[in-house]
Amino acid sequence: MKNMNIPMFLLAVVVILLFLAVGVAIAFRSVGFILLFLFLGFIVMGLGISLKRKKVTS
C-alpha cells in the first residue's frame, strides 16, 4: 500500500468543505457568502494544482 500524502489530502478536504459551504450559503440565500466560498474554493483548488505541478516537475 502506498503512503498517503496527508497535506494534499487535507487540502482536498478543505476544497470539498468550501464547496459544501457554497451549498449551505445557497440554502440561506446569502449572495455574499456564496461568492466568498466560491472564490476561496477556486483559490485553494488552484493552490493544490500548482503544488502538484511543482512536485511532478521537480
Summary of the structure (lengths in Angstrom):
residues: 58
radius of gyration: 14.0
end to end distance: 23.8
largest distance: 44.3
contacts: 126
relative contact order: 0.15
helix: 84%
strand: 0%
